[in-house]
């Protein structure tokens, strides 16, 4: 250490390595008459620091905290030091080469915090004649800060570099768009709908149906003059009948046909009303039988008007649309060739009734769907991972035959290779095959 004197009572201490600039800064306003330098020893605690500060008789105390000191390592101790500053009425300057201690001092209310005595001397705020005029903040209002040591900075830097390395490896992603071959497959499928039995039988191509029954009664009336007096071919009228006065067979048959048409239409409408929202009932499955038939006059009676009543019983065969479509899909899928799979959206034509009997009917539909060549995504991912774009394109061509070359892109643009790979299938509909 060296010393410079301005008077017997004014001794300024400088380090042996200080230069002329430091000397000038020192004699400009520092020394025992302005400030007291309190050096924290390695074994000092808060009690010994308090004893040193209580002996200070100048406006400012410069507290020098070496990095190896055991005290003032957390926010609680700095809040105690802040409270001691208030009790003693001193202006503190904190000097420490430990970045963590400087951060703790600043966050706990100390305004003059420096890395070294040289930086303290050179700062404008180091003039001891300038009093600290900001209001004092109570130490309890400050929250302790995290201490960051040199090791902490080093570890943080290493961690940041590790994250950057992982991001460089994991962030880039390669997208491979492949164009598999497609073809259209159309098949004619026949399905038998019967009453009873299992709900759906793929082997027998059979579907369980539901028999619906309804009755309809119609009353009618006809004037004998509405019917032509001519005798239909192949029929004969009883002898002695007068068409303009007597009830003839032609009159009764005409009334019967009119009532039967009305009764059949009413019964069919009642059958449709019984259908559920997911059911169908072909018109060819509807059957009508006359259960009762009555007239107020017999053939040969003399009357101007003939009245009658007809009651019919109608039955229809209904089936579940979802079950029907599922059975068609299953039967159609049986013809898919190996190495292909079906895409969604099977087109099924309206059912055509090929035969219909009392308790069963046969339906025929044409099912058309698109087939796509199966893609081995795992093999494509393995071929592309870690490759450049040109290398990846060459490797994808070895995995399978496609309708056109695959597209390979890597995001972000600065990446040349990627460990993450996603495969996207681009489908182009093929024309129908015969």
C-alpha positions as CSV (number, residue, x, y, z in Angstrom):
1,X,0.0,0.0,0.0
2,X,1.1,3.6,-0.6
3,X,-0.2,6.8,1.0
4,X,-0.5,10.3,-0.1
5,X,-0.8,13.3,2.3
6,X,-2.5,16.6,2.0
7,X,-2.2,17.2,5.7
8,X,-1.4,15.3,8.9
9,X,-5.1,14.5,9.4
10,X,-5.9,13.7,5.8
11,X,-4.4,10.4,4.7
12,X,-5.7,8.8,1.5
13,X,-4.9,5.1,0.9
14,X,-4.3,3.8,-2.6
15,X,-3.5,0.4,-3.9
16,X,0.0,-0.3,-5.3
17,X,-1.4,-0.8,-8.8
18,X,-3.3,2.5,-8.9
19,X,-2.5,4.9,-11.7
20,X,-2.4,8.7,-12.0
21,X,-6.0,8.9,-12.9
22,X,-7.0,7.1,-9.7
23,X,-4.7,9.4,-7.7
24,X,-6.5,12.5,-9.1
25,X,-9.9,11.0,-8.5
26,X,-8.9,10.2,-4.9
27,X,-7.6,13.6,-3.9
28,X,-10.6,15.3,-5.5
29,X,-12.9,14.5,-2.6
30,X,-12.1,11.3,-0.6
31,X,-10.3,10.5,2.5
32,X,-10.8,10.2,6.3
33,X,-12.5,13.6,6.6
34,X,-15.2,12.7,4.1
35,X,-15.7,8.9,4.3
36,X,-14.7,5.8,6.2
37,X,-13.6,2.6,4.4
38,X,-15.0,-0.5,6.1
39,X,-13.4,-3.7,4.9
40,X,-15.4,-6.8,5.6
41,X,-13.1,-9.5,6.8
42,X,-13.6,-13.2,5.9
43,X,-14.8,-14.1,9.4
44,X,-16.9,-11.0,10.0
45,X,-20.6,-11.2,10.7
46,X,-23.4,-8.6,11.0
47,X,-22.5,-7.9,14.6
48,X,-18.8,-7.1,13.9
49,X,-19.9,-5.0,10.9
50,X,-22.3,-3.0,13.1
51,X,-19.4,-2.4,15.6
52,X,-17.2,-1.0,12.8
53,X,-20.0,1.2,11.5
54,X,-20.9,2.6,14.9
55,X,-17.3,4.0,15.2
56,X,-17.7,6.0,11.9
57,X,-17.8,9.8,12.5
58,X,-18.0,11.0,8.9
59,X,-21.0,11.3,6.5
60,X,-20.3,8.2,4.4
61,X,-19.2,4.7,5.0
62,X,-17.7,2.7,2.1
63,X,-18.3,-1.0,2.7
64,X,-15.9,-3.2,0.8
65,X,-17.2,-6.8,0.6
66,X,-14.7,-9.4,-0.9
67,X,-16.1,-12.4,-2.7
68,X,-14.8,-14.8,0.0
69,X,-16.6,-13.1,2.9
70,X,-19.1,-15.3,4.8
71,X,-21.6,-12.5,5.5
72,X,-24.0,-10.5,3.2
73,X,-24.8,-13.4,1.0
74,X,-28.6,-13.1,0.9
75,X,-31.4,-10.5,0.8
76,X,-32.2,-10.9,4.5
77,X,-28.7,-9.7,5.6
78,X,-28.8,-6.8,3.2
79,X,-32.1,-5.7,4.6
80,X,-30.6,-5.8,8.1
81,X,-27.7,-3.7,6.7
82,X,-30.3,-1.3,5.2
83,X,-32.0,-0.9,8.6
84,X,-28.6,-0.3,10.2
85,X,-28.0,2.5,7.7
86,X,-31.3,4.1,8.8
87,X,-30.4,3.8,12.5
88,X,-26.9,5.3,12.1
89,X,-27.9,8.0,9.6
90,X,-25.0,7.2,7.3
91,X,-24.7,7.3,3.5
92,X,-23.5,3.8,2.4
93,X,-21.6,2.9,-0.7
94,X,-21.3,-0.8,-1.4
95,X,-18.2,-2.1,-3.1
96,X,-18.0,-5.8,-4.2
97,X,-16.6,-7.7,-7.1
98,X,-19.4,-10.3,-6.6
99,X,-22.2,-9.7,-9.1
100,X,-24.7,-11.5,-6.9
101,X,-24.0,-9.3,-3.9
102,X,-24.3,-6.2,-6.1
103,X,-27.7,-7.3,-7.3
104,X,-28.8,-8.0,-3.7
105,X,-27.6,-4.6,-2.6
106,X,-29.4,-2.8,-5.4
107,X,-32.7,-4.7,-5.0
108,X,-32.7,-3.9,-1.2
109,X,-32.5,-0.1,-1.6
110,X,-28.8,0.8,-1.8
111,X,-28.2,3.5,-4.4
112,X,-24.4,3.5,-4.6
113,X,-23.2,0.1,-5.6
114,X,-19.9,-0.5,-7.4
115,X,-17.7,-3.3,-8.6
116,X,-14.4,-1.7,-7.4
117,X,-12.9,1.3,-5.6
118,X,-11.7,2.7,-8.9
119,X,-15.2,2.7,-10.4
120,X,-16.5,4.2,-7.2
121,X,-13.9,7.1,-7.3
122,X,-14.7,7.8,-11.0
123,X,-18.5,7.9,-10.5
124,X,-20.1,11.3,-10.2
125,X,-22.3,10.1,-7.3
126,X,-19.2,9.3,-5.2
127,X,-18.7,12.9,-4.0
128,X,-19.2,12.7,-0.2
129,X,-20.6,16.2,-0.1
130,X,-23.6,15.2,-2.1
131,X,-26.1,13.9,0.5
132,X,-28.6,11.2,-0.4
133,X,-31.9,13.1,-0.5
134,X,-34.3,10.3,-1.7
135,X,-36.8,9.1,0.9
136,X,-35.8,6.1,2.9
137,X,-37.6,2.9,2.1
138,X,-38.3,0.5,4.9
139,X,-36.3,-2.7,4.4
140,X,-39.4,-4.9,5.0
141,X,-40.7,-3.6,1.7
142,X,-37.9,-5.3,-0.3
143,X,-38.0,-8.9,-1.3
144,X,-34.8,-11.0,-1.3
145,X,-33.2,-11.5,-4.6
146,X,-31.5,-14.5,-6.0
147,X,-27.8,-14.5,-5.6
148,X,-25.9,-15.0,-8.9
149,X,-22.3,-15.9,-8.5
150,X,-19.6,-16.5,-11.1
151,X,-20.4,-20.2,-11.0
152,X,-24.1,-19.3,-11.5
153,X,-23.3,-17.2,-14.5
154,X,-21.1,-20.0,-16.0
155,X,-23.8,-22.6,-15.4
156,X,-26.5,-20.3,-16.9
157,X,-24.3,-19.8,-19.9
158,X,-23.8,-23.5,-20.4
159,X,-27.5,-24.2,-19.9
160,X,-28.3,-21.5,-22.5
161,X,-25.8,-23.1,-25.0
162,X,-27.3,-26.5,-24.3
163,X,-30.8,-25.2,-25.0
164,X,-29.6,-23.6,-28.2
165,X,-28.0,-26.9,-29.3
166,X,-31.2,-28.8,-28.5
167,X,-33.2,-26.3,-30.4
168,X,-30.9,-26.6,-33.4
169,X,-31.4,-30.4,-33.4
170,X,-35.1,-30.7,-32.4
171,X,-36.8,-27.6,-33.9
172,X,-36.2,-28.3,-37.6
173,X,-38.9,-30.6,-39.1
174,X,-39.1,-32.2,-42.5
175,X,-42.4,-32.5,-44.4
176,X,-42.7,-35.2,-47.0
177,X,-45.6,-35.1,-49.4
178,X,-46.1,-38.4,-51.3
179,X,-48.5,-39.1,-54.1
180,X,-49.7,-42.7,-53.9
181,X,-51.4,-44.4,-56.9
182,X,-55.2,-44.5,-56.8
183,X,-57.9,-46.4,-58.7
184,X,-61.7,-46.6,-58.7
185,X,-63.4,-49.9,-57.9
186,X,-67.1,-50.4,-58.8
187,X,-69.1,-53.6,-57.9
188,X,-72.7,-54.7,-58.3
189,X,-74.0,-56.1,-55.0
190,X,-77.2,-58.0,-54.3
191,X,-78.7,-58.2,-50.8
192,X,-81.6,-60.3,-49.6
193,X,-84.0,-58.8,-47.1
194,X,-86.0,-61.3,-45.1
195,X,-88.2,-61.4,-42.0
196,X,-86.5,-62.7,-38.8
197,X,-83.0,-64.2,-38.5
198,X,-79.8,-62.4,-37.6
199,X,-79.7,-58.6,-38.1
200,X,-76.9,-58.9,-40.7
201,X,-75.3,-61.9,-42.3
202,X,-72.3,-61.1,-44.5
203,X,-71.8,-64.7,-45.7
204,X,-75.3,-65.0,-46.9
205,X,-75.5,-61.4,-48.0
206,X,-78.7,-61.2,-46.0
207,X,-80.3,-58.4,-44.0
208,X,-83.1,-58.7,-41.4
209,X,-86.3,-56.8,-42.3
210,X,-89.4,-55.6,-40.4
211,X,-92.9,-56.4,-41.6
212,X,-95.4,-53.5,-41.3
213,X,-99.1,-54.0,-41.5
214,X,-102.0,-51.5,-41.8
215,X,-105.7,-51.5,-42.6
216,X,-107.8,-49.1,-44.6
217,X,-111.6,-48.9,-45.1
218,X,-113.2,-46.9,-47.9
219,X,-116.9,-46.2,-48.7
220,X,-118.0,-45.3,-52.2
221,X,-121.1,-44.7,-54.3
222,X,-121.8,-44.7,-58.0
223,X,-124.8,-43.9,-60.3
224,X,-125.6,-46.6,-62.8
225,X,-125.7,-43.9,-65.5
226,X,-122.0,-43.2,-65.0
227,X,-121.1,-46.7,-66.3
228,X,-121.1,-47.5,-70.0
229,X,-124.0,-49.8,-71.0
230,X,-121.7,-51.8,-73.3
231,X,-120.7,-55.2,-72.1
232,X,-116.9,-55.7,-71.6
233,X,-115.4,-58.4,-73.9
234,X,-115.4,-61.8,-72.4
235,X,-118.1,-61.0,-69.9
236,X,-121.9,-61.5,-69.9
237,X,-124.8,-59.9,-68.2
238,X,-127.7,-62.0,-66.7
239,X,-130.6,-62.1,-69.1
240,X,-133.5,-59.7,-68.6
241,X,-131.4,-56.9,-67.0
242,X,-131.9,-53.3,-68.2
243,X,-128.6,-51.3,-67.8
244,X,-130.5,-48.0,-67.2
245,X,-132.6,-49.6,-64.4
246,X,-130.8,-52.6,-63.0
247,X,-127.5,-53.0,-61.1
248,X,-125.1,-54.7,-63.5
249,X,-121.8,-56.4,-63.0
250,X,-120.1,-53.5,-64.8
251,X,-121.5,-51.0,-62.3
252,X,-120.4,-53.1,-59.3
253,X,-116.9,-53.7,-60.7
254,X,-116.4,-50.0,-61.5
255,X,-117.4,-49.1,-57.9
256,X,-115.1,-51.8,-56.5
257,X,-112.1,-50.6,-58.5
258,X,-112.6,-47.0,-57.4
259,X,-112.8,-48.0,-53.7
260,X,-109.9,-50.4,-54.0
261,X,-107.6,-47.8,-55.4
262,X,-108.5,-45.4,-52.6
263,X,-108.1,-48.0,-49.9
264,X,-104.7,-49.1,-51.3
265,X,-103.4,-45.6,-51.4
266,X,-104.5,-44.9,-47.8
267,X,-103.0,-48.1,-46.5
268,X,-99.7,-47.4,-48.3
269,X,-99.6,-43.9,-46.7
270,X,-100.2,-45.5,-43.2
271,X,-97.4,-47.9,-43.8
272,X,-95.0,-45.1,-44.6
273,X,-95.9,-43.3,-41.4
274,X,-94.8,-46.3,-39.4
275,X,-91.3,-46.1,-40.9
276,X,-88.5,-44.9,-38.6
277,X,-86.2,-42.1,-39.7
278,X,-83.4,-44.5,-40.7
279,X,-85.7,-47.1,-42.5
280,X,-86.7,-47.6,-46.1
281,X,-89.6,-49.6,-47.6
282,X,-89.5,-50.2,-51.4
283,X,-92.9,-49.8,-53.2
284,X,-92.5,-53.2,-54.7
285,X,-92.6,-54.8,-51.2
286,X,-96.1,-53.4,-50.5
287,X,-98.9,-56.0,-50.8
288,X,-102.7,-55.4,-50.5
289,X,-105.5,-57.9,-49.9
290,X,-109.2,-57.3,-49.6
291,X,-110.5,-58.4,-46.2
292,X,-114.2,-57.3,-46.5
293,X,-116.4,-56.1,-49.3
294,X,-120.1,-55.1,-49.0
295,X,-122.8,-53.5,-51.3
296,X,-126.3,-52.2,-50.5
297,X,-127.7,-53.9,-53.7
298,X,-127.1,-57.1,-55.5
299,X,-126.6,-57.5,-59.2
300,X,-130.0,-57.4,-60.9
301,X,-131.6,-55.1,-58.3
302,X,-133.5,-52.1,-59.7
303,X,-131.7,-49.0,-58.3
304,X,-130.3,-45.8,-59.6
305,X,-127.3,-45.8,-57.2
306,X,-125.0,-48.5,-55.8
307,X,-123.2,-47.9,-52.4
308,X,-120.4,-50.1,-51.1
309,X,-117.6,-50.5,-48.5
310,X,-114.2,-52.1,-49.0
311,X,-111.6,-52.9,-46.3
312,X,-108.0,-53.8,-47.3
313,X,-105.0,-55.1,-45.3
314,X,-101.6,-53.8,-46.6
315,X,-98.2,-55.1,-45.6
316,X,-94.7,-53.7,-46.4
317,X,-91.1,-54.9,-45.8
318,X,-88.8,-52.3,-44.2
319,X,-85.1,-52.4,-43.5
320,X,-82.5,-50.3,-41.6
321,X,-80.6,-48.0,-43.9
322,X,-77.5,-48.0,-41.7
323,X,-77.3,-51.8,-41.7
324,X,-77.9,-51.9,-45.4
325,X,-75.0,-49.4,-46.1
326,X,-72.7,-51.2,-43.7
327,X,-73.4,-54.6,-45.4
328,X,-72.8,-53.1,-48.8
329,X,-69.5,-51.5,-47.6
330,X,-68.4,-54.8,-46.1
331,X,-69.2,-56.8,-49.2
332,X,-67.5,-54.2,-51.5
333,X,-64.4,-54.2,-49.3
334,X,-63.9,-57.9,-49.8
335,X,-62.8,-57.2,-53.4
336,X,-60.0,-54.7,-52.5
337,X,-56.7,-55.9,-53.9
338,X,-53.7,-56.4,-51.7
339,X,-51.5,-53.3,-51.2
340,X,-54.5,-50.9,-51.4
341,X,-56.9,-49.5,-48.9
342,X,-60.2,-47.8,-49.3
343,X,-60.7,-44.0,-48.9
344,X,-63.8,-42.7,-47.2
345,X,-66.9,-41.8,-49.2
346,X,-68.3,-44.9,-50.8
347,X,-71.0,-44.0,-53.5
348,X,-74.0,-46.3,-53.4
349,X,-76.7,-46.1,-56.0
350,X,-80.4,-46.3,-55.0
351,X,-81.5,-49.9,-54.4
352,X,-83.2,-51.7,-57.4
353,X,-85.8,-54.4,-56.5
354,X,-85.0,-57.5,-58.5
355,X,-87.6,-59.8,-56.9
356,X,-90.2,-59.4,-54.2
357,X,-92.4,-61.9,-52.4
358,X,-94.5,-61.8,-49.3
359,X,-91.8,-62.1,-46.7
360,X,-88.6,-61.3,-48.6
361,X,-87.2,-59.2,-51.4
362,X,-83.9,-58.9,-53.3
363,X,-82.2,-55.6,-53.8
364,X,-79.3,-54.7,-56.2
365,X,-77.0,-51.7,-55.9
366,X,-73.8,-50.5,-57.5
367,X,-71.1,-49.4,-55.0
368,X,-68.2,-47.2,-56.2
369,X,-65.2,-46.2,-54.2
370,X,-61.6,-45.0,-54.5
371,X,-58.7,-47.2,-53.5
372,X,-55.3,-45.8,-52.5
373,X,-51.9,-47.4,-52.5
374,X,-50.8,-48.2,-48.9
375,X,-48.0,-46.0,-47.7
376,X,-45.2,-47.2,-45.3
377,X,-44.9,-44.0,-43.3
378,X,-42.3,-45.5,-40.9
379,X,-40.0,-46.4,-43.8
380,X,-40.4,-43.0,-45.3
381,X,-39.6,-41.3,-42.0
382,X,-36.5,-43.5,-41.5
383,X,-35.3,-42.7,-45.0
384,X,-35.7,-38.9,-44.6
385,X,-34.5,-38.4,-41.0
386,X,-31.1,-36.6,-40.9
387,X,-30.9,-36.3,-44.7
388,X,-30.6,-33.2,-46.9
389,X,-33.5,-32.4,-49.2
390,X,-31.9,-33.9,-52.3
391,X,-30.8,-37.0,-50.4
392,X,-34.3,-37.4,-48.9
393,X,-35.9,-37.3,-52.3
394,X,-33.7,-40.0,-53.6
395,X,-34.3,-42.2,-50.6
396,X,-38.1,-41.8,-50.8
397,X,-38.1,-43.2,-54.4
398,X,-36.6,-46.4,-53.0
399,X,-39.4,-46.9,-50.5
400,X,-42.3,-47.3,-53.1
401,X,-43.6,-46.4,-56.5
402,X,-45.7,-43.3,-56.5
403,X,-47.7,-41.5,-59.2
404,X,-45.3,-38.6,-59.1
405,X,-42.1,-37.7,-57.2
406,X,-42.4,-36.8,-53.5
407,X,-42.0,-33.2,-52.3
408,X,-39.6,-32.7,-49.4
409,X,-39.3,-29.4,-47.4
410,X,-37.5,-28.5,-44.2
411,X,-38.6,-25.8,-41.8
412,X,-37.1,-23.4,-40.8
413,X,-35.2,-22.4,-43.9
414,X,-31.8,-22.2,-42.2
415,X,-31.9,-25.9,-41.4
416,X,-30.3,-28.3,-43.8
417,X,-31.3,-31.5,-42.1
418,X,-34.1,-32.5,-39.6
419,X,-34.6,-35.3,-37.1
420,X,-38.4,-34.8,-36.9
421,X,-40.3,-35.9,-40.0
422,X,-44.0,-35.8,-40.9
423,X,-45.5,-37.6,-43.9
424,X,-48.5,-36.1,-45.8
425,X,-50.5,-38.1,-48.3
426,X,-51.7,-36.2,-51.4
427,X,-54.6,-38.1,-53.2
428,X,-55.7,-37.6,-56.7
429,X,-58.9,-39.2,-57.7
430,X,-58.6,-41.8,-60.4
431,X,-61.1,-42.3,-63.2
432,X,-63.6,-45.1,-62.8
433,X,-62.4,-48.6,-63.7
434,X,-64.6,-50.9,-65.7
